Structures are given as structure tokens and as C-alpha cells.
Amino acid sequence: MVTAVIKTVPAVDFEEISVHMAEWRTKFLNLAQQGKPIKYQVRNMPTIPKDIKAELVKMNYFDLILELDRGQHFLMPKSD
């Protein structure tokens, strides 16, 4: 997965994911399979499970990290 540091958040409606949510693994995987923009905080999602990471790679996601808050990540699928 390609990672980039960004200065501003893209103007997109992101689905937020956290390990503190019920059924977070299923929700995260479903969002990735649907090609939805996803955001998460590293403090709420310290690592992404291998199966979900594989799906993100398969779906050509970019990992965008906010420059002023390196703990904030935005996962966006590559647009054609």
C-alpha cells in the first residue's frame, strides 16, 4: 500500500473505524471490500490485521497520514 503524508484532509466523507467498536474487524473488512474511504486514529487502531491489510492492498488503497497529526490516517481507494 502506498503511504503519503498530506497537509490537509481530503474533502471526502470518511467512515471512522476503531477497535473499540462492536464487530470492528467485520466492518473494516466490509468497508475495504466496498472501496469506501476510511479514517482511523493510531491510538484506536494500533495495527491493521494482515487479512484487512491484504484487502486494502488488493483494492489499491492509499494510506494518507496527516502531517500535523501523524496518528490520523485516511485510507482512500485509488480512483480511476
N, C-alpha and C positions, 0 to 999 in steps of 0.2 A: 504494500500500500504506500502510495506517495504521501509524504508529510511535508507541510509548508507552514511557515509562520506568517500570520496575517495581522494587519494593523486594525482592521475593523471587521465586525461580524457581517457576513453576507445577509442581504435583505431577503431572507427565506424563513418560512415557518418551520422551526426545528421541533422534533419530538424529543423530549428530555428523557434520559434513561439513568437509573441509579440502582445499585444493589439493594437499596432499601425499599424498592417497590416489590409488591407481590408479583410473582411469575416474571421477574425481570429478564431472565435468560430467554424465555419463550418470546416475550415482547421484543427484545433486542434482535433476536434472530429473525422474527417476522418483519420488523422494520427494514432490516438489511435486505431480506429477500424481496421486499416490495420496492426497494430503491428509494426509501424515504430519507430526507435529511435528519440527522440525529445529532444531539449535543449531549455532552456529559462533563462532569467535573471529576478530575482525578481523585479527589478526596472521597467521592461517592462511587467511583468505579476505578480502583487502583490498577487493575489489569483486565484486559479483554480476553475471555476464554478462547482457546485455539479454534474451536468449531465456528464461533462467531467471527473471529478474525479471518478465517479462511473464506467465509461467505462474503465479508466486506471486500476482500481481495478479488474474489470471483466476480463481484458486482461492480468492480472498478471504482471503489470509494477512494476519496482523498481524505486525509486526516489534517484538518486545518487547526492550528494552535494559535490562540490569541496572544499577540506579542506582550501586551501589558498584564496578562493573566495566564501564564503558561500552564496552569491547571485546567483551563477551559478549552475543551476540544469540540470541534464541529466536524462531523463526518458527512461528506457530501458525495453522492454518486457522480461519476463523470457524465457530463451532459454531451449529447451528440450534436 
